[in-house]
Amino acid sequence: MSWLADFAETLDQAAVGARAVPQLTHARPDLTVEDAYAIQKLSIDRRLDRGERLVGIKMGLTSRAKMRQVGVDQMAWGRLTDAMMLDEGGSLSLANFIHPRIEPEIAFLMGAPLAGRVTMVEALAAVAAVAPAMEVIDSRYEDFKFALPDVIADNSSSSGFVIGGWNDPSQDLSNLGVILEIDGAVTEVGSSAAILGHPLRSLVAAAAMVSQGGGRIEEGDIVLAGGITAAPALHGGQAIRTTIENLGSVALRVQA
């Protein structure tokens, strides 16, 4: 339908131009989740047509902290492209974002495809490595406010990500301590248990949700399991570091 493509173009151009737009549900209150995922795909397809490459997926709204922060009560997923990857220890320019925030994550590197209804054991068997990570989220909507279909259409607010060193995935990931520091000060503290009680549950959910959309998680894909804490806003000149127990640290600087 042409209106789906029109919405996809609106969100794509909002991301390219780093400018906020009204929520889609203001114009179309009956927008469904299925419509929203169709818009998301059409929007990402525009990026692929410009030469970007899919490298994985992100899970969103997998912790109560994030659900409370944005006022949404269901999980969502989005797509990751190579243009969204940031160098570990590198810098981020605020000029490329509207109102960016950052959150600590756990990243999975897939060693085998995963799709459909799977168990946690099957999900773990498909994982090649696990790493500390951070995701930059940046809603393209005015005032960072949205309903569930809005955020899904907007690629679940995913805008960038940075990954630390890869680790053996066979260790216990269920309750790892997490610290987010800004300029050396502890800003957020949490546990990997905030991700659905266990990060692997997010991977299980990802396999099912991506399959519902007609796809699958591929070998070599990166899967971000979801934000562990609330996401503080980014400001120029900040030094950001996330440390996850047993997994190490990942850092990023914000350009002044």
N, C-alpha and C positions, 0 to 999 in steps of 0.2 A: 504494500500500500504506500502511496506517495507520501502520506503524512508521516509514516515511520522514517522514511529517508530524509524528510525535511527536519525532523527532530534530531536525527543522527548528525546531519550537517550542522545544525545549530550548536550541538554539544562539541562537535569536533572543532568548529571555528572558535568557540569559547575557549577551548584548551589551547589552540594555536595562538590566539591573540591575548591569552591570559586576562579575560574579561568575564565578569559574572553575568548570568542570564537568569530570567525568572524560572521558577520550577515548571516543568512540563505539565504537571497536574493542575496548575492554575488554568492553563488553556484547555486541558483535557482531563477533567476530574475522574473519568472512567478508565484511565490508563491502567492496564493490568500488568502483572508481573511478567506474563508471557510477552506482551507488547514491549516491555522494558528490556528484556533480554534480546529481543529482535533489534531494538534500537542500538543497544550496546554493540552487537555484532556488526551492524551496518556502520557504526561510527569507527570501530576498530578497523574494519575493512578499508576505510578511507586512509588510515595510517599505513596499512600494508601496501596499498596502491602507491603510496609515496616512498616505499622502499623499506619500511620497518619490518621486523621479523618477530613472530611470536616466540617467546621463550618460556612461557609457563602461565600460571594462574595465581590469583590471590583470593583467599577467603576473607570475608569481611563480616563484622558484627558477630564475632564468635565469643565475645566476652561480655559480661554484664556491664562492665565499666564503659565499654564502647556503646552498647545499646542505650545506656542511660545518657551518655554524652550527646548522642545525636537524636535520641527520641524514636528509635526504630527497634522493633522486637523480633526480627527474623534475620537469619543468616542470608548472606548474598555472596556472589563470587564475581570476579572480573578477570580480565586478560592482562598479561604482562608482555611488553615488547622490549626489544633490545635497546630502543631509544630511551626507555625509562630507567635503565641500569646506571647507577652512579658508582664511581670508583671508591673503594674502601679507603678512608682517610682523605678522600678528595673533597671538592667543594661543590656547593649548590648555589645557583643564582636565583634570588627571589624574583628577578624580572620575568622568570618563566612560569610563575605561579600567581594565583589570585589571593588566597588566604591559606597558605600551607601549614600543615601540622605534621608531627612526626610521632611514630609509635614503635615500641620494641616488638619484634616478631621472632619466630623460629622458622627457618627455611628448610625445606626438604629438597634434595636433588634426587630425581627419579632414576633408578637403574633399570626399570622395566615399565611397560605401560600399565595403566590401572583404569578400570572402568566398571560402572555398574555397582551392584550391591556387593560389598566386600567386608571382610572382618578386619579388626585391628591387626591381627597376625598377618593376614594377606597384604594389608597396606604396608606394614613394616618390611615384609619380604621384598617389596618393590622399591624400597628406598635405598639409594646408594650412599648417601651422606646427609648430615644435618649440620646447620650452622646458625650462629646468631645473626640477626638481620634487623634492619629498620625499614619501615615503609613511610614514604612521604605521601600523605593524603591531602587532596585539595579539591573540594567540591567546586564544580563550575556554577553552582547556584548562588544567588544573592544571599548574603548573611549566613552561608553554610547551613541552610535549612532545607529540608526535603522530606517527602514521604518515601516509603519503600520503593515504589516503581521509579521515582525520580533518581534515587541513588543507584539503583541497578542500571538504569539507562546510561548513567554517567560513569560507567565502568567501576561502580562501587567506590568512587572517589579516588581510585588508585592513580598516582601521578609519578612516582619514582620509588626506587628501592636500592638499598645497599646491603651487601652480604659480606660477612666475615669469613674466617677460615672454616673449612669443612671438617667434620668430625665423624667418628664411627657412630652409626645410628642405632647400634644394638644396646646402648646404655639406657638407663631408666630416665625417660623424659617427663615423667608425670608431675613432678613437683620441684622444678629447678628455680632457684631464686633469680630474680631479674631486677637490675638497677638501671634506670635511665638518668644520666647526668647531663646537665647543661652548664657549661663553663665551670666544670669541676664540682658543682653543687648537685646533690641528689635531688632530683625533681619528681621522679615516680619510682615506686617500689612495687613489685608484684611477683607472681609465680606463674610458671608455665601451666599450672593447673587452671588458670583463668581461661584457657582455651578449651572450652567444653569439658573441663575436668582432666583432659589429657590431649596434647597436640595431635596425636595420631587419630583421635576422633574427628578432628577437622579434616584430615586427609581422607578418612572414610566418607565423610559428608561431601567432600570435593568430588570424589569419584562418582558418587551418585548424582550430584547436581549437574556436573558437566555432561554426564551421560544423558540426563533428561533433555539437555540442549542438543543432543545428537553428536557429541564429541567424546573424547577420552583424554586422559592425562598421558602424555607420551614419554618414552624413555628420553632422558636428558632434560626434561622440563624442570623448572623451579616452581615449587609450590610454597607460597607464604601462608602460614597456618592461621594468621589472624592477630590482631592487636592484643597485647597482654595487659596494657594499662590504658588509662585515658591518654589522649594525644595532645600534648602542649603545642601551642602556636610557635612558629619559627620567626626569628627576627635577625636582622643583619648582624654579622660578626660573631654569632654564637658558635661554640664548639660543642658538639653533641656526641655522647658515647653511651652505648648500651653494653652492659656486661651480663652474661647469662652463665650461671653456675655450671661448671664442667664443659662449657662450650666456648668460652672466651669472650672477646669483645669485638665491637664493630664501631667505627667512628666516622664522623662526617662534619665538615665545617660549612657554615653559611657565610657567603661573601658579604662583606660590609656594604 
